[in-house]
Amino acid sequence: MRSHFRRAFSLITIALLLSLVPGPRQAAALSTAGGPAAPAPSTLLPIPPPPHQKPQRPNVSGRIDLPFPIEDGSIRVHVQPGRTIEQLIAKWGLLGPATHWNTPPFDEYDVRSGLDRSFKVRVPVGTERTWTTKLAAQPADFDYVGPLWREPVKAAFYPNDPKFCCSHQQDNLIAIGMPVAWDRTVSFSGVVVAVIDSGLRGSHEDAGCWKQTTGYDAFTQTTVAPCAMTDTGAYGGHGSQVTSIAVGDTNNGLGVAGTGFNSAIKPIKFIASDGVTTGPSRADPIRWARLNGAHVINMSYEFSLYDNDERLAIQDAWTVGITPVTAAGNENASPPGYPCAWLYIICVGGTDNAGNKWSQSNYGSSWVDVAAPAINIYGMGSGSNSNYIFGSGTSYAAPQVAGIMALLRSIGKTNNDQWLALCNTAFANSWTLCGFVNAGAALNY
């Protein structure tokens, strides 16, 4: 039966998917450092309209009063088109040198978005705020200037898998209609879900080594072979747990079921073991996923600070057909932080299994698209190859939706069509744009 679910797909279904597989821009060869590699020249796709508009959040360029520590001896700048960082260092008498904030090389989408114009610039220790104020007053040269804020990330906490079929530990999947969705499709490993998180215990019994793809370590900027990824252990294995909720090995007689069933796994290590430190660039993991074959990207975390490079990387991902999904956050606040507040991303709030708002979920119908269960959600842990943990948080609501998007992709739905199917079939509520997800209805929309 397991092999039947994995392999029994018609050539028509596969052709539908392959017609939507990202082209050379996303499947580019890796650079020797493992970072995003520039593809051959091609025609840029136009930036499409977002699935829905969100109110604009304030830019924090020039701010020196935010409640976070700063890195000594450097500032971050984004230079205007037509300017070079070398010219501006000389013009303003900056100490220098400067290094790219995002990892080179840059492809045509990066250049159009200006991700190649973000820099980290050396300044004398103790002058970081002075230089920020001085350069932010020069909008002809810079459209962003700020100290290097050390902002902690907030982890937005009928198959035969035992915790689904037999112990009622995954009743959240019944609540969102997964059995009906799986009757429509169980996807296949040509659909790739990238999970940007604390990594993955790739050797775990439920991690589906057979469907893991090459991953990426944002701290070392190197690639990681399938099945060799490790988890930093943040929150007992936040990345492993989130991955298994979205795309854990399903119908294998072990552990938990993932909503994306047979969809493939692309793990990206971005959150350190302390659960608050991340890789330096918030855009880099998204860029790498875009360049390396992802169809869906899950980001179960939240930042407070505006980061325009992250916004542009998400926009580029959507433009080439990828579906970014993120958690709304756990402060019972509105508006939520980032990346939820950006356009071109599906933001997921948290509920109980009956669809009632979880008390800590962030909310706001202008920002939060849909909601999914977020209380006592089971998944893999990183403690051992048979370790399972549970937790509450929108971190665990988001990957349920990421897996649903992968199912929709497997039947040929574009990212915008995925959003329409999800939104137009959800059970309406007052605190999200669309409501409580109904996967079965979305797959039959």
Backbone hydrogen bonds, N-H to C=O, Kabsch-Sander energy under -0.5 kcal/mol:
donor,donor_aa,acceptor,acceptor_aa,energy
5,F,1,M,-2.3
6,R,2,R,-1.8
7,R,3,S,-2.4
8,A,4,H,-2.2
9,F,7,R,-2.3
14,I,10,S,-2.0
15,A,11,L,-2.7
16,L,12,I,-2.2
17,L,13,T,-1.9
18,L,14,I,-2.9
19,S,15,A,-1.9
20,L,17,L,-2.4
21,V,17,L,-0.6
21,V,18,L,-0.7
26,Q,23,G,-1.6
27,A,23,G,-1.7
28,A,291,L,-0.8
31,S,35,G,-1.3
34,G,31,S,-1.8
62,G,145,V,-3.1
63,R,60,V,-1.9
68,F,66,L,-1.6
71,E,148,L,-1.9
74,S,71,E,-0.8
75,I,121,V,-2.1
76,R,146,G,-3.1
77,V,119,F,-2.5
78,H,144,Y,-2.4
79,V,117,R,-2.2
80,Q,141,D,-2.3
83,R,80,Q,-1.8
88,L,84,T,-2.0
89,I,85,I,-2.3
90,A,86,E,-1.9
91,K,87,Q,-2.7
92,W,88,L,-2.3
93,G,89,I,-0.8
94,L,89,I,-1.7
96,G,122,R,-2.0
99,T,120,K,-2.3
101,W,118,S,-2.4
102,N,118,S,-0.5
111,V,107,D,-2.3
112,R,108,E,-2.2
113,S,109,Y,-2.2
114,G,110,D,-1.3
115,L,110,D,-2.3
116,D,110,D,-0.6
117,R,114,G,-1.8
118,S,115,L,-0.7
119,F,77,V,-3.0
120,K,99,T,-3.0
121,V,75,I,-2.8
121,V,119,F,-0.5
122,R,97,P,-2.1
123,V,73,G,-1.7
127,T,124,P,-2.1
131,W,127,T,-2.7
132,T,128,E,-1.8
133,T,129,R,-2.2
134,K,130,T,-2.3
135,L,131,W,-2.8
136,A,132,T,-2.1
137,A,133,T,-0.7
137,A,134,K,-0.6
138,Q,135,L,-1.9
141,D,138,Q,-1.8
142,F,138,Q,-2.2
143,D,78,H,-2.4
144,Y,78,H,-1.1
146,G,76,R,-2.1
148,L,74,S,-0.7
149,W,147,P,-1.5
150,R,69,P,-3.1
151,E,149,W,-1.4
153,V,276,V,-2.7
154,K,302,E,-2.3
155,A,153,V,-0.6
156,A,154,K,-0.6
156,A,300,S,-0.7
157,F,155,A,-4.8
163,K,255,G,-2.2
164,F,161,D,-1.9
165,C,161,D,-2.7
166,C,162,P,-1.9
167,S,162,P,-1.0
169,Q,163,K,-0.8
170,Q,163,K,-1.0
171,D,168,H,-0.7
173,L,170,Q,-1.7
174,I,170,Q,-0.6
175,A,171,D,-2.2
176,I,172,N,-1.3
177,G,174,I,-1.6
178,M,173,L,-2.5
181,A,177,G,-1.7
182,W,178,M,-3.1
183,D,179,P,-1.2
184,R,180,V,-0.8
184,R,181,A,-1.0
185,T,181,A,-1.8
191,V,188,F,-2.1
192,V,190,G,-0.6
193,V,264,A,-2.4
194,A,192,V,-0.6
194,A,296,V,-3.1
195,V,266,K,-2.0
196,I,194,A,-0.6
196,I,298,N,-2.4
197,D,195,V,-0.8
197,D,268,I,-2.6
199,G,268,I,-0.6
200,L,230,T,-1.0
202,G,200,L,-1.6
202,G,229,M,-2.4
204,H,201,R,-2.0
205,E,385,N,-2.7
207,A,204,H,-1.8
211,K,208,G,-2.3
212,Q,208,G,-0.5
212,Q,209,C,-1.1
213,T,265,I,-2.7
215,G,224,V,-2.9
216,Y,267,P,-1.7
217,D,222,T,-2.9
218,A,216,Y,-0.7
218,A,269,K,-2.7
221,Q,217,D,-1.7
222,T,217,D,-1.1
224,V,215,G,-2.1
228,A,225,A,-2.0
232,T,198,S,-2.6
236,G,233,G,-1.8
237,G,234,A,-1.8
238,H,234,A,-3.1
241,Q,237,G,-2.8
242,V,238,H,-2.8
243,T,239,G,-2.6
244,S,240,S,-2.2
245,I,241,Q,-1.7
246,A,242,V,-1.7
247,V,243,T,-3.7
248,G,244,S,-1.7
249,D,206,D,-2.5
258,G,248,G,-0.7
259,T,245,I,-2.3
260,G,246,A,-3.3
261,F,258,G,-1.9
262,N,186,V,-2.4
263,S,260,G,-2.3
264,A,191,V,-3.2
265,I,211,K,-1.9
266,K,193,V,-2.4
268,I,195,V,-2.4
269,K,216,Y,-2.8
270,F,197,D,-4.1
270,F,268,I,-0.6
271,I,197,D,-2.0
272,A,277,T,-3.2
275,G,272,A,-1.9
279,G,270,F,-1.4
282,R,280,P,-0.5
287,R,283,A,-2.6
288,W,284,D,-2.9
289,A,285,P,-2.1
290,R,286,I,-2.3
291,L,287,R,-2.3
292,N,288,W,-1.0
292,N,289,A,-0.5
293,G,26,Q,-0.6
293,G,290,R,-0.7
294,A,289,A,-2.0
295,H,192,V,-2.8
296,V,192,V,-1.7
297,I,323,T,-2.2
298,N,194,A,-3.1
299,M,325,V,-2.4
300,S,196,I,-0.6
301,Y,299,M,-1.4
302,E,154,K,-1.5
303,F,338,Y,-3.4
311,R,307,D,-1.8
312,L,308,N,-2.4
313,A,309,D,-2.3
314,I,310,E,-2.1
315,Q,311,R,-2.2
316,D,312,L,-2.4
317,A,313,A,-2.0
318,W,314,I,-2.4
319,T,315,Q,-2.3
320,V,316,D,-1.6
321,G,318,W,-1.8
322,I,317,A,-2.4
323,T,295,H,-2.2
325,V,297,I,-3.1
326,T,346,I,-2.8
327,A,299,M,-1.5
328,A,348,V,-2.4
332,N,360,Q,-2.4
337,G,328,A,-0.5
338,Y,303,F,-3.0
341,A,337,G,-1.8
342,W,339,P,-1.8
346,I,324,P,-2.6
347,C,345,I,-0.7
348,V,326,T,-2.3
349,G,347,C,-0.5
349,G,370,V,-2.9
351,T,372,A,-1.6
352,D,356,N,-2.1
355,G,352,D,-1.7
358,W,350,G,-2.5
361,S,358,W,-1.5
362,N,329,G,-2.4
363,Y,333,A,-2.1
364,G,431,W,-2.5
367,W,364,G,-1.9
368,V,364,G,-3.0
369,D,347,C,-1.3
369,D,367,W,-0.5
370,V,347,C,-1.8
371,A,435,G,-2.0
372,A,349,G,-2.1
374,A,351,T,-2.8
376,N,374,A,-0.5
377,I,391,G,-3.1
378,Y,169,Q,-0.5
378,Y,376,N,-0.5
379,G,389,I,-2.2
380,M,240,S,-0.5
381,G,387,N,-2.8
382,S,236,G,-2.2
387,N,384,S,-1.3
389,I,379,G,-2.6
391,G,377,I,-1.5
393,G,374,A,-2.6
395,S,156,A,-8.7
396,Y,393,G,-1.6
397,A,393,G,-0.6
398,A,394,T,-2.2
400,Q,397,A,-0.5
401,V,397,A,-1.2
401,V,398,A,-0.6
402,A,398,A,-2.3
403,G,399,P,-2.3
404,I,400,Q,-1.4
405,M,401,V,-2.6
406,A,402,A,-1.7
407,L,403,G,-1.9
408,L,404,I,-2.4
409,R,405,M,-2.3
410,S,406,A,-2.0
411,I,407,L,-0.7
411,I,408,L,-0.9
412,G,409,R,-2.1
413,K,408,L,-2.1
418,Q,414,T,-2.6
419,W,415,N,-2.1
420,L,416,N,-2.3
421,A,417,D,-2.5
422,L,418,Q,-2.5
423,C,419,W,-3.0
424,N,420,L,-2.7
425,T,421,A,-0.7
426,A,422,L,-0.6
426,A,423,C,-0.7
427,F,436,F,-2.8
428,A,426,A,-0.7
433,L,368,V,-3.1
434,C,369,D,-2.9
435,G,369,D,-0.8
436,F,427,F,-2.8
437,V,371,A,-2.5
439,A,176,I,-2.6
440,G,176,I,-0.6
442,A,438,N,-2.4
443,L,439,A,-2.5
444,N,440,G,-0.8
445,Y,442,A,-1.3
